[in-house]
Amino acid sequence: MELLKVEDLTFTYPRQARDAGEAAPALEHVSFQVQEGEFIVVCGESGCGKTTLLKLLKRELAPHGEQSGRIWFRGVPQEELSDREAACEIGYVLQNPENQTVTDKVWHELAFGLENMGVPTPVIRRRVAEMACFFGIDDWFRKKTTELSGGQKQLLNLASVMAMQPRLLILDEPTSQLDPIAASDFINTLMKINKDLGLTILLTEHRLEEVFPVADRVFIMDQGRLLLAEPPREAGRDLKQLNGDHKMLLGLPSALRIYHGLDAADAECPLTVRDGRNFLAANYENRIRRLERKPLDAEAEAERPVAMRMKDICFRYERDLPDVLEGVALQVYEGEIVSILGGNGAGKTTLLSVISGVNKPYRGKIEIFGKRIQKYSGKELYTGKLASLPQNPQTVFLKMSVREDYREIQKVMNYSDREMERKIEETAELLGISRLLNRHPYDLSGGEQQKAAIGKILLLQPRFLLLDEPTKGIDAWSKRQLQELLKDLKGQGITVLMVTHDVEFAAGVSDRCGLFFDHEITSLDTPEEFFCNNNYYTTAANRIARQQYDNAVTCEEVIELCRRNGRKPAAGGKTEGEKPGGGRGELADGKRGMRYGA
């Protein structure tokens, strides 16, 4: 039964049109249908129109602009839905849980929507109790919402929406701020809701490792158009055949990326870690099990200049609260990239705030470039030495356009007008955001805001860079560009200390990785040692390959080892060589896949 129908939907933001000097649609001729009980994953580059599409489906959140086309819900035009139907039957979970939490207590948050709908008190109590039990909220039912971790807040938002008993649940990148374990738990909860309750789910995500394989269909968007709308296995295969260089290929699950990287089109297309393991075992030898790496020279490391040294750091937010940091010690060398991983609420962001001087520890000492942090006077520390990217990129912006915000750096760095303009253009070109310079920062998508915020930080030309979740909301192609940028900065002697939940990004860019747990950094080692010895804080590529190869961490490393080992002999006794090229053109069955507006 058809639940949702979108027909020839086109939408243009008014500010976007003025900046471009012409109509520049955020969505263009988008058409699709969603059946009752389907699980749909919408993916694409940052700024491709995913969030715009979802907000247009929720009437109360629809942005202002020029819109054409029609939207039907349960056979009724969207504009003819009653206020109660629109509010209750279409649930929406925002990307940032802070923006959706409106009350001070967990129990009140669960009841808030029902109270506004005038639901009788006995019914409210029953539904709230049911949701608290189903989502495992009963242990923190009486807590303040301010005391919850990021994962708990996002789960509370989902439970609050589910208490309204919606027919359609829309989620905009709900796991972007969650650690790998919390993200996995959240996705498993969505799968349970979809299977057990038959709830229709429409979800946008950049982290596709877990949601892509479980979807009934995947919608791949490209520059405001719907490029593909197919089951995940077909979508993963067809995207390569439609465009072998498409940027979204980098965002596909690791099993698919390895499959495409090896051009093994004659084998069955894998989706999950289990599929990937079976694919490797069935098709590739493992005579060569390890990649040769240059061993770490401990003596040479000890002689390197130190960018930041902290010892015995203790910090708490209030005198009567427990320590967030307890005896933390960390040493970061000049010209290296260090990533800190860990669960939500562990204290990683607090660690960065203490290093940057925003919060002061009550015990311990911190040295930056050999000088105690207290010895820096005025703005000395923040002029050409240290810069910090906060977790929420919106806090970086103060002006009406990105360009105006960038010009504020001139006051700090004493650039001439001409030099400032040159640096703005160079930075925007480097990050691929030249077209965003005249846009209001709050009109940008989450990923675009993140890239624009990184650009402002880079204009300060720091020698020591602190990054808090730099890949949040960013598509896979932009992550690859950021990865190359950080490596270039490292080559210039710039030091980077990064807090991230993105294990794939950390594995690809870091010199050392550490795990923050129990108020301190419990381990700090090379990516190979760190990820190959973890089960959860590791990459999907490592999970796929660890039974076949010993030290492959990234998809590129798995592909390299497969190529060195070669294909296994086929059933007829012949060894099949790998097919060159990306395999564009028609599919095996002569079809091109379902494309809209392509």
N, C-alpha and C positions, 0 to 999 in steps of 0.2 A: 504494500500500500504506500502510495506516494505521500510523504510528509511535507517536503519542502520542494519548491520549484522556483528556479531563477531563470528568467528569459531575457536575453539581450541586454544585460545590465551594463550601463556605462555611467561612470561618475568622474567628475572633475572638481578638485578643490579650487575655490576662487583665488586664493593667494598663489597657488601653484600656477594657475593660468596666467596671472599678471606677471609673475616673475619670469615665466618662459616667453612672454610676449605673444603667446598664442594658447589655444586650448591644448592642455596636456593631460589627458585622462589618466587617473590613477587606476581605473578599471575600464576595460574596453570590450564590449560585446561578449560578456560572460554569460554562459547558459549552462545549467546542469539541473539534475533532479536528485533528491535524496530520499531513499525508501525508509520506511519505518524500521527502526532497529539497526540501521547501518552504523558502522564505525568508519568515519572519513578522516583522513589526515591530509591537511593542506600544507604544501611546502613550496619554497622558492627563495630567491635572493631577498636580502633586506630591501624594502622599498618597492617590492613587486606588486603590492596591493593586497596582501593577505589580511592584515588587520582591518583595512578599509572594507573589504568584503564582509568580514565577520561583523563589524559594527553596523553595516547596512542591514544585516539580517536581524539585528536587535533594534527595533524601532526607536527605543528611548536613547540609544547610544549613537544613532546615525549622525555622521558629521555634516556640517553645512557645506553645500556646494550644488553643482548642477547634476541632476540625476535623470536618467532615462532608462526604460525597461521596466519589467514587472517582477515582483516577488510575491509568491503565494505560500501560505502556510495552512496545511490541511485543506487545501482547495479554496481558501478564502484570501482575497487580495490583502496584502499586509496592512494597507491603510484602513481597511474595513474591520480589522480585528478590534475587539473591545479592549479597554485599558487593562482589565483583569486578565484576559487571555494573553495579551502581549507581555505583561509583567510576569505571569506565573508559568506559562507553558513554554516559554523560551528562556532558559537559564543561561547566564553568561559569567564566566570566571576570567577576571582580568590577569594580565601578565604580572603586574606588581601587586602582591597581596596587601601591601600597606594602603593602596588606593581603594580597596574594597571593604576594609574593616571600618565599621562606623560606630561601634559601641565599646564600652570599657571592659565588659565581662564576656567570657566564652558563651555561657548559657544565654545571655541576652542577644549576642550576635546570631545564634541559632534561631532565636524566636523573632528577631527584628522584622524580617520580611512578612512572616505570618501575621504579626500584630498590625502591620500596615495594610494588610489585605482584609482585616476585620474578622479573622478566623476565631471561632469561639475558644476560650481559654482551655477547656479540657482537651480540645483537639490539638492546640498548640503544645501543651505539655506532653501529649502522647507522641506527636511527631518529633519533638525535640529529643525526647528520651530515645526514640527509635534511631534517630540519626546519630546520637552520641554513642549508642551501643554499636551500630553498624560500622562507624568509622573509628572506633577505639578512642573516643574523646572523653569517655567517662572519667579517666584518671586525672584529666586537667579541666574538667567541666566547670569548676568554680574559679579558675585562674583569671587573672587580668589578661586581656589580649596583648598588652605591651610586654608581657613576660614570655610570650611564645617565640619559638624559633621560626625561621622562614618556612620550613617544611610544615610545621604545625599551623601557621597562619594560612598557608595555601590549602591545607586539608580542611581547615575550619571554613574557608570561603566556599569550598566545594560542598561541604555538608550543609551550609546555610542555604545554598542554592537548591540542593536536593530536597531540603525540607519543604520547598514550595511545590514539589512533585511535578517538575517540568516534563514536557514531551520531547523537547530538543535541548541538548546541553552543548553550549559553545564555549571553547576554551582557547585563549590566546597565549600561546607559549607558557603554559602553566609551570613547566619545570626549569625555566631559564635561571632561576635563582636558587635551585636546590642542588645539594651535593648528590653524587652518583647513587648512593643507597636510598636517600629520600626520594629522588626522582624515580628510581625503579619501583619503590613502594607506591608512589602516586600513580604511575602508569598501571600497575597491577590493580589498584583500586578502580581505576576507570574501566579496565577490562572486565572486572567483576560486575560493575554496575551495568555495563553493556550486555554481558551474557546473562546475568541473573535477573535483571529487571527489564531487559529488552529496550533500554533507553538509547535513543539515537544520539550519537556524539559526532560533533564537528570540531576538529582540533587543528591548530597550527603549531608547528614545531620546527626548530633548527636541529635539535638533537634527535635524529631519526633512528638511532640504533635499536631502540626497543619498540617504538610505536609503528614504524614502517611495516615490519613483518606481520603485525596483528591487525592491521587495517583491512576492512573489506575492499575499500578502494582508496587510491591516492590521487589527489589533485595536485598537479605540478603547474605552478603559475610562472609566467615569464613576462615582465614588463606590462602588467595589467591584464594580460590575457591568460586564459586557461589553456595550457599547452597539451596536457594529458589528463585523462580521468579514467583510470584503469585499476584492476587489482595490482597489488604491490609487485609481484613477480614480473608481470607483463610491463608495468610502468618502469621498473628498474632496467629491464632489457631494452624496451623501446626507446627510452631516452638516449641511450648510447647510439642506437641506429638512426634516430632522427637527427642527432647532432653530437658527433663524437667529441666535441670540444665544449659541450654545455657546462656552464659553471656549476650547476646543481649536481653533476656527477661526483664532485668532491664531497657533497653532503650526504650521499647515500650510505646505508649501513656498510660496515667494514667488509663483510662477506661479499657484497656486491662490488665494492671498489677493488678488492683483490681479483675477483672474477673478471671484471672489465680490464684491469691492468695487465692481466695475463692473456687477454684476447682469446679466452677459452670458450668460444661461442658454441663449440660442439658438445660441451658438457652442460648438465642441467644448472640453471641459474640459482645460486644459493642466496638465502635471505638472512638466516639466523646464525648464531655462533655454531650451533650443532650442524647446520647445513654446511657452513664454511669448513669445519673440521672434516666432515665426510668428503667434501669436494677435494681438499688437499690430499687426504689419505688415498682416495680413489685415483687421483690423476697425477700426483707428483712424488718423485723419489725423495728420500731423506738421507742420502749418503753424506752430504755436507749439512751438518746440523747447526753450525754456528757462523755468525759473521765475525770476522776478525776486527777487533777494536784496539785502539792504542791504549795500553794500560795507564791508569792514573799515577802520575809521579808525585808521591806524597811530599817528598822533600822540595820539589819545585813549587808545589802548591803552597807550602808553608812560607816560601820566600816571596810570594806575590803580594803586591800592595793591597791593603785591606780598605774597602770602601766603607763598611759599617761593621762595628763590633758591639754586641750587647752582652751583658753578663749579669746573671742573678736578678733579672727584671721581674718585679712584682707589681701588679696593678689591680685595683678594684674601683668600681664606679662610686660606691658610697662606703663609709666607714663600717656600717653594720652588714654589708653584703659580702659574700665570699669572693675570693680572688678569681679574676678572669685569667690573669697571667701569673704564674707562680714559678719563680726561679728560672725564667726563660734565658737561654744562652744561644747566640747565633752569630756567626761570622760570615760575611759576604765579601768576596774579593772583587777588586776592580775588573771590569770587563767580563763579568759572568752573569748568567741568567739563572736565578734561583726561583723555583715554584714551591709554594706551600699549599698543600691540600688538606682536607679535613671536613668534618661534618658541619652542618648549619649550627650556629651558636657556639662553636668550639672556642672562638676568640681570635680568629685569624684577622678580621677587620680591626679589632682592638689592637692587635700587634702592630699593624701598619700605622694606626693613629698615634701610638706611642713613639714609634720610630720617627714619624714626621713632626713630632713635637706638639700635636694637637692635644694629646693627653699626657700627663706627667706621672711616671711611676713613683710609688712611695719607697721603692728600694731598687738598688742596682744602678748601673751606669751604661750610657750609650755614647759611642764615639762615631762620628761621621767624618771620613777622611782624616782620621787621627786627632780630631778635636772634639772634646766633650760638647754635647749638644747645648748645654747651658752657657757655654762660652761664646756661642754665636750671638752677635748683637743685631737688633732690628731685623731687617729683611736679608741679612747677609746669607743665611742658610738657604733661602729660597730664591736667590739670584744666581743662576748658573750652576747651582750645586744640587739641590734636591727639589723634586716636584712629585706630586701625588695625584693619581686619578681616583676619585671616590667611587663607591659602588653605584650610587645613583648619578648618572651623567647630567641630569637636569640641574643639579646644584652647581655645575660649572658655569652655566649660562646666566648672563645678567641683562643682555641687550635684546633688541628687536630682530636682529639677524645674526647669523653665524659670523659674517664678515665683521660686523660692528664688535662682536665679542672678541674676535681675534685681534682687532685693533687695540683693545684694552691692554694687550701685552706690551705695547709700545711704551706705556707709562713705566713699566717695570724694567724693561730691557734697554730703554733709551735708543731705540732704533730711529733712523730718519724716516720720513714719510715714504720715500721711494724704497728704502730697504725693507720697511714693514710690508708694503704691498707685494714686493718680490717674494718675501718669505711666506706670506699668506698664500700666494698662488702656488708656490713650490710645495708647501705642505698639503694643500688641497689636492693637487695633482698626485702627490705621493699616495694619499689615502683614497683617491678616487671619489672625492666629494666636491669637485669644482662646481657642479650644478646645484649644490646645496648652499653655497655661500650667501646667497641673498634670501634664503628662506628663514622664517622664524624657527628657532631651535625646538620649540614645543610642537611645531607642525610636522617634525620629522618622525619617522618610525623609530622604534627602540634601537635597532641596529644602526641606523643613520645617526642618531643622537650619540651613540657610543663612539662611533668613528670621529664625529665632529669634536667630541670632548677630548679624545686622544690627540687630535690635531692641536687643540689649544694648549695642552700640556707640553707637546713637543716644541711649540714656539718659545717656551721658556728655556730651551736648550740645557736641560739638567744633565749633570754627570751621574746622578743617582736617581733612578726612576722607580717609584712605588706604584703598582697597578693592582687595583681591587676589582676582580672579575672583569678583565678587559674584553673578553669575548662574549659577554652577556648580550643576547639578542642579535648577534652577528652571524651572517650566513657563512657557509664553509669556504667559499671563494675568498671572502673578506678576511677570514681567519688565516688563510694561506698567505694573503698579502701582508697581514699584520705580523705573521711569523717571520716572513722575509725581512720586514722592517726592523723587528727586534734583533734579528741576526746582524743586520747592517749596523745598528746602533752599538751592538756588542763589539763589532769590528772596529768601531771608532773609540773603543775604550769605555763606553757608557755601561754602567751597572744597572741591572733590572732585578727587583725583588717583586714577585707577583703572587697574589693570592687567587686561586682559581678552583672551580669545580670541574673544569674541562680537562679531563685526563689526557685525551688525544692531543690537545694543544700543548699541554705541559710536556708530554712525551716527545713531541716534535721539536720543541724550541729550547728546552732547559739543559743546563750543564749539571745541575743538581736538583733533586726533588726531596721534599720533607713532608711528614705527616704531623699535623697539629692535633694532639689528643691529651686530655686530662691536664689542661692549662699549660702545656709546654710542647715543644717540638720533640717528638719521640724518636725520629730517625731523619737522617739527611744523607742521601747517597746519589749515585749516578742514575739516570733514567733506567738503564739496563738492570741494575741491582734492585732498584725500587719497584719497578712495575713487574718484573719477572717473578718476584717473590710475593706478590699480592694476589688475592682472588677477586676482591671487589674494587679496590682502588688501583685498577689496571685498565689497559686498553682492550677493546674488543678484538683488535688484531692479535694481541698477545694471547687472549683466551682461545682464539681460533687456532693459532699456530703452536701453542706450547707443547702439545703432544707430538708434534712433527719436528719442530725446530726449537733450539734451546734459548736463544736470546733475541728473537725478533719482537719488537715492541710496536712499530708502526706498520701501516699497510704497505708502505714503500719497502720496508725491510723484508716483510713476508714475500712480496713479489720478487725481490732480488734473490732470495734464497730458493724460491721455486724455479726461477730461471737458471740458476746455477746447477740445480739438481736435474732439471729436465723432466719431461713428461714420462709417465710409466707406459710400457708397451700396451697397445690396444689389445682387445680380445683376440684378434687375428694374428697376434705376434709382431705386428709392426709398431714402431715407435712413431707417434704422431707429433709433428712439429707444431709450434705455436703459429697461429695465423697472424700475418702482419696487418697493421692498420686497425682502424676502429670499427670496421664492419658497418658502414652506413648503408642506407637504402631500405628496401622493403624487408618485411619480416619473413620468417620461414613459411608462414601460411599465406604470404602475399598481401597482408594487411599492413596498414600504417599505424594502427592504434587510434583511439578516439581523441581528436583534437578540436578545440573550439577557437575560432578566430585566428588560427595560425596561418 
